[in-house]
Amino acid sequence: MDRSSRLVGKEWEVWGNKLLACRYRPGDYQPVPDKHGGDAGIEGYSTNGCVYQMKGPEAEPGSRKWHNSLRDKITQDVGKFIANKDNKLSDLLGSLKIRRWILLVPSFTDREIVAHARKKTEEVLAANPPYIDQHDFQVVVLDEDAFAAEKAQLLRYAVEGIDISTEPVSEEVIDGWSEDERNAYKVEHLTAKTAKMPTLVTEQRRVAFERQVIKWWLEGQNVLEELRDYADAWEAIRLAKSEQEKYLQGHCMVTNQEPYPLLKEALAEIERTVEQRVIALSPGSRRAVAHEAVADWLMRCPLDFPEVASDEQA
């Protein structure tokens, strides 16, 4: 799975806790740190009787590997939820009766997971730990769409104090990336698109532009990697990139607009969107993110520019 496409691991846990803190009133949701003794099968609980566990993607959503990892996560952590009835959880929950054990994931599409959750519900009811509501307990799997309002609210507000500083990408790094066989398909897609740009009238200019695009991507990736410490900002940028990519793909299929003005328009639009959604991000970082988004589209998406006749010179 391409790590740049989603928050993973602890990053997803941070994002999930932000969504939950936004869902409940202040004081009604309690995160449970896993330091010193583990989390006992939960990563947070609410005062209305829900306990939460979270799992970020380790494989492409919808794949069999993702299905298996979700199934195993439920099995393992529901097992902890039952096994810790005499110590950790009793101490944590006190007299609170739990109605829902909820696994929060980015997405899931397999109803077998729902059936597996139902099976685990029966196991918990049979074990009857003292902190569950015997009349209203269920194991449930929820995805990010269940928190659409909270997500929108988080993405509407700026994150303060973001200061991203990364080292410039050298020519040697660009050479190494370009020559890596794992990146061959991206280079091929980029070359296919630059061949459609009438402003790149010589081989020298085409190669120079392609190297500039690769530099945009590498520098933007460095900024995005640093931004993973700011889950809400990273999600806002991911959403802005996704929206702009869909626009570019659709626009290329229905327009005869020349590539250069189209890319210039896309750069301006995504920078403007990022500025609106993450206003604390510096202008330099916004530009790096915008250029990375366009470079990523040029190198990753197989859709080509339309054939356009033009005498315009770059």
C-alpha positions as CSV (number, residue, x, y, z in Angstrom):
1,M,0.0,0.0,0.0
2,D,1.3,3.5,-0.8
3,R,1.9,5.1,2.6
4,S,1.4,8.5,1.1
5,S,-2.3,7.8,0.5
6,R,-3.5,7.3,4.1
7,L,-2.7,7.9,7.7
8,V,-1.4,4.7,9.2
9,G,-0.6,3.2,12.6
10,K,-0.4,5.8,15.4
11,E,-1.3,8.6,12.9
12,W,-4.7,7.0,12.4
13,E,-5.1,6.6,16.1
14,V,-4.4,10.3,16.6
15,W,-7.0,11.2,13.9
16,G,-9.5,8.8,15.3
17,N,-9.2,10.3,18.8
18,K,-9.7,13.8,17.2
19,L,-12.9,12.6,15.5
20,L,-14.2,11.1,18.8
21,A,-13.3,14.1,20.9
22,C,-15.3,16.2,18.4
23,R,-18.2,13.8,18.5
24,Y,-18.7,13.9,22.3
25,R,-19.0,16.8,24.7
26,P,-15.9,17.8,26.6
27,G,-15.3,15.2,29.3
28,D,-17.5,12.6,27.7
29,Y,-14.7,10.8,25.8
30,Q,-11.6,9.5,27.4
31,P,-8.6,8.3,25.3
32,V,-6.7,5.4,26.9
33,P,-2.9,5.6,26.4
34,D,-1.1,2.3,25.9
35,K,2.0,3.2,27.8
36,H,3.0,1.1,30.8
37,G,1.0,-2.1,30.4
38,G,-0.9,-1.9,27.2
39,D,-4.4,-0.7,26.3
40,A,-6.3,-3.8,27.4
41,G,-8.1,-4.0,24.0
42,I,-9.4,-0.4,23.9
43,E,-8.0,3.0,22.9
44,G,-10.8,5.1,24.4
45,Y,-14.2,5.1,25.9
46,S,-17.2,7.3,26.2
47,T,-19.4,8.0,29.2
48,N,-22.4,6.7,27.3
49,G,-20.9,3.2,27.2
50,C,-18.9,2.8,24.0
51,V,-15.3,1.6,23.9
52,Y,-13.2,2.2,20.9
53,Q,-10.3,0.5,19.2
54,M,-8.7,1.9,16.0
55,K,-6.9,0.4,13.0
56,G,-5.2,2.3,10.2
57,P,-4.7,0.6,6.8
58,E,-1.9,-1.9,6.4
59,A,-3.1,-3.0,2.9
60,E,-5.3,-1.6,0.2
61,P,-8.9,-1.2,1.4
62,G,-11.1,-3.8,-0.1
63,S,-8.3,-6.3,-0.6
64,R,-8.2,-9.8,1.0
65,K,-5.2,-8.7,3.0
66,W,-7.1,-5.8,4.5
67,H,-10.1,-8.1,5.3
68,N,-7.8,-10.6,7.1
69,S,-6.1,-7.8,9.1
70,L,-9.5,-6.4,10.2
71,R,-10.7,-9.9,11.2
72,D,-7.5,-10.6,13.1
73,K,-7.7,-7.2,14.8
74,I,-11.2,-7.8,16.1
75,T,-10.3,-11.3,17.3
76,Q,-7.2,-10.2,19.1
77,D,-8.6,-7.1,20.8
78,V,-12.0,-8.5,21.7
79,G,-10.0,-11.3,23.3
80,K,-8.2,-8.7,25.3
81,F,-11.5,-7.1,26.2
82,I,-12.7,-10.4,27.7
83,A,-9.4,-11.5,29.2
84,N,-8.8,-8.3,31.2
85,K,-12.0,-8.4,33.1
86,D,-10.3,-9.0,36.4
87,N,-7.7,-6.2,36.3
88,K,-7.0,-3.5,33.7
89,L,-10.5,-2.9,32.4
90,S,-12.3,-3.2,35.7
91,D,-9.9,-0.6,37.0
92,L,-10.4,1.7,34.0
93,L,-14.2,1.4,33.6
94,G,-15.3,1.1,37.2
95,S,-19.1,1.0,37.3
96,L,-19.5,2.0,33.6
97,K,-21.6,-0.5,31.6
98,I,-20.3,-1.0,28.0
99,R,-23.0,-1.2,25.3
100,R,-20.7,-1.1,22.2
101,W,-17.1,-2.3,21.4
102,I,-16.3,-0.4,18.3
103,L,-13.5,-0.8,15.8
104,L,-12.9,2.5,13.9
105,V,-11.3,2.1,10.5
106,P,-10.8,4.2,7.4
107,S,-13.1,2.0,5.3
108,F,-14.4,-1.5,4.9
109,T,-16.6,-3.1,2.2
110,D,-16.9,-6.8,3.3
111,R,-20.0,-8.0,5.1
112,E,-18.0,-11.0,6.3
113,I,-16.4,-8.5,8.8
114,V,-19.9,-7.6,10.1
115,A,-20.7,-11.3,10.5
116,H,-17.3,-11.8,12.4
117,A,-18.2,-8.9,14.7
118,R,-21.5,-10.6,15.4
119,K,-19.7,-13.8,16.3
120,K,-17.5,-11.9,18.7
121,T,-20.5,-10.3,20.2
122,E,-21.8,-13.7,21.2
123,E,-18.4,-14.6,22.7
124,V,-18.4,-11.5,24.9
125,L,-21.9,-12.1,26.0
126,A,-21.0,-15.7,26.9
127,A,-18.0,-14.6,28.9
128,N,-20.1,-11.9,30.6
129,P,-17.4,-9.6,31.9
130,P,-18.7,-7.4,34.7
131,Y,-18.4,-4.1,32.7
132,I,-20.8,-5.0,29.8
133,D,-24.5,-4.3,29.5
134,Q,-25.8,-7.9,29.0
135,H,-29.0,-6.5,27.4
136,D,-27.5,-4.2,24.9
137,F,-23.9,-5.2,24.0
138,Q,-22.6,-5.5,20.5
139,V,-19.2,-5.6,18.7
140,V,-19.5,-3.1,15.8
141,V,-17.2,-1.9,12.9
142,L,-17.5,1.7,11.8
143,D,-15.6,3.6,9.1
144,E,-14.8,7.3,8.7
145,D,-18.1,8.0,7.0
146,A,-19.9,7.5,10.3
147,F,-18.1,10.7,11.5
148,A,-18.7,12.8,8.4
149,A,-19.9,15.8,10.4
150,E,-17.0,15.6,12.8
151,K,-14.5,15.3,10.0
152,A,-16.0,18.3,8.2
153,Q,-15.8,20.3,11.4
154,L,-12.1,19.4,12.1
155,L,-11.1,20.2,8.5
156,R,-12.8,23.6,8.7
157,Y,-10.5,24.8,11.4
158,A,-6.9,25.8,11.1
159,V,-4.1,24.0,12.9
160,E,-1.9,26.5,14.6
161,G,1.9,26.6,14.7
162,I,2.8,24.4,11.7
163,D,6.3,25.1,10.7
164,I,7.6,22.7,8.1
165,S,11.3,22.9,7.0
166,T,12.9,20.3,4.7
167,E,16.2,20.1,2.9
168,P,16.3,20.9,-0.8
169,V,16.3,18.0,-3.2
170,S,19.6,17.6,-5.0
171,E,20.3,16.6,-8.6
172,E,21.8,13.3,-7.3
173,V,18.6,12.5,-5.5
174,I,16.5,13.2,-8.6
175,D,18.9,10.9,-10.6
176,G,18.6,8.1,-8.1
177,W,14.8,8.3,-8.0
178,S,14.5,8.4,-11.8
179,E,16.8,5.3,-12.2
180,D,15.0,3.2,-9.6
181,E,13.0,0.5,-11.3
182,R,10.2,0.9,-8.8
183,N,9.5,4.3,-10.3
184,A,9.7,3.3,-14.0
185,Y,5.9,3.5,-14.5
186,K,5.7,7.0,-13.1
187,V,8.5,8.1,-15.4
188,E,6.7,6.5,-18.3
189,H,3.4,8.3,-17.5
190,L,5.2,11.6,-17.1
191,T,7.0,11.2,-20.4
192,A,3.7,10.4,-22.2
193,K,2.2,13.6,-20.9
194,T,5.1,15.9,-21.6
195,A,5.2,14.6,-25.2
196,K,1.7,16.2,-25.5
197,M,3.0,19.7,-24.4
198,P,3.6,21.8,-27.5
199,T,5.6,24.3,-25.4
200,L,8.4,21.7,-24.9
201,V,9.8,22.1,-28.4
202,T,13.1,20.4,-27.8
203,E,14.3,17.2,-26.1
204,Q,16.4,19.3,-23.8
205,R,13.4,21.3,-22.6
206,R,11.3,18.2,-22.2
207,V,13.9,16.5,-20.0
208,A,14.4,19.6,-17.9
209,F,10.7,19.9,-17.3
210,E,10.4,16.3,-16.3
211,R,13.3,16.6,-13.8
212,Q,11.5,19.7,-12.4
213,V,8.3,17.7,-12.0
214,I,10.2,14.9,-10.1
215,K,11.8,17.6,-7.9
216,W,8.3,19.0,-7.1
217,W,7.1,15.6,-6.1
218,L,10.1,14.7,-3.9
219,E,10.1,18.1,-2.1
220,G,6.3,17.9,-1.6
221,Q,6.6,14.3,-0.3
222,N,9.1,15.6,2.3
223,V,6.6,18.3,3.4
224,L,3.7,15.8,3.6
225,E,5.8,13.3,5.6
226,E,6.4,16.0,8.2
227,L,2.8,17.0,8.2
228,R,1.8,13.5,9.3
229,D,2.3,14.8,12.9
230,Y,-0.7,17.0,12.3
231,A,-3.4,14.5,11.4
232,D,-6.2,17.0,10.7
233,A,-4.0,19.2,8.5
234,W,-2.8,16.1,6.6
235,E,-6.4,14.9,6.0
236,A,-7.4,18.3,4.8
237,I,-4.6,18.3,2.3
238,R,-5.3,14.7,1.2
239,L,-8.9,15.6,0.5
240,A,-7.9,18.8,-1.4
241,K,-5.5,16.7,-3.6
242,S,-8.2,14.1,-4.3
243,E,-10.7,16.7,-5.3
244,Q,-8.3,18.4,-7.7
245,E,-7.2,15.1,-9.2
246,K,-10.8,14.2,-10.0
247,Y,-11.2,17.6,-11.6
248,L,-8.1,17.3,-13.7
249,Q,-9.1,13.8,-14.9
250,G,-12.6,14.9,-15.9
251,H,-11.4,18.1,-17.5
252,C,-8.9,16.3,-19.7
253,M,-11.6,14.1,-21.1
254,V,-14.0,17.0,-22.1
255,T,-11.7,19.9,-23.0
256,N,-9.2,20.9,-25.7
257,Q,-7.5,23.3,-23.3
258,E,-3.7,23.2,-23.7
259,P,-1.8,21.4,-21.0
260,Y,0.3,24.3,-19.6
261,P,-2.6,26.6,-18.8
262,L,-4.5,23.6,-17.3
263,L,-1.6,22.8,-15.0
264,K,-1.1,26.4,-14.0
265,E,-4.8,26.6,-13.2
266,A,-4.6,23.4,-11.1
267,L,-1.6,24.7,-9.2
268,A,-3.4,27.9,-8.3
269,E,-6.6,26.1,-7.3
270,I,-5.0,23.5,-5.0
271,E,-2.8,26.1,-3.3
272,R,-5.9,28.3,-2.8
273,T,-7.8,25.3,-1.3
274,V,-5.0,24.3,1.0
275,E,-4.7,27.9,2.2
276,Q,-8.4,28.0,3.0
277,R,-8.4,24.6,4.9
278,V,-5.0,24.8,6.6
279,I,-4.4,28.6,7.0
280,A,-1.5,28.1,9.4
281,L,0.6,26.4,6.8
282,S,3.4,28.6,5.4
283,P,3.2,29.9,1.8
284,G,6.3,27.9,0.9
285,S,4.8,24.7,2.3
286,R,1.5,25.4,0.5
287,R,3.3,25.8,-2.8
288,A,5.3,22.6,-2.2
289,V,2.0,20.7,-1.5
290,A,0.4,22.1,-4.6
291,H,3.3,21.3,-6.9
292,E,3.5,17.8,-5.4
293,A,-0.2,17.2,-6.1
294,V,0.2,18.2,-9.8
295,A,3.4,16.2,-10.1
296,D,1.8,13.2,-8.6
297,W,-1.0,13.4,-11.1
298,L,1.4,13.8,-14.0
299,M,3.4,10.7,-12.9
300,R,0.8,8.4,-11.5
301,C,-2.4,8.7,-13.6
302,P,-2.4,7.0,-17.0
303,L,-4.8,9.5,-18.5
304,D,-3.0,11.6,-21.2
305,F,-3.6,15.2,-22.3
306,P,-5.7,15.6,-25.5
307,E,-3.9,16.2,-28.7
308,V,-3.7,20.0,-29.1
309,A,-2.2,21.8,-32.0
310,S,-0.4,25.0,-30.8
311,D,2.4,27.4,-32.0
312,E,2.8,28.8,-28.5
313,Q,6.4,28.8,-27.2
314,A,7.3,28.2,-23.5
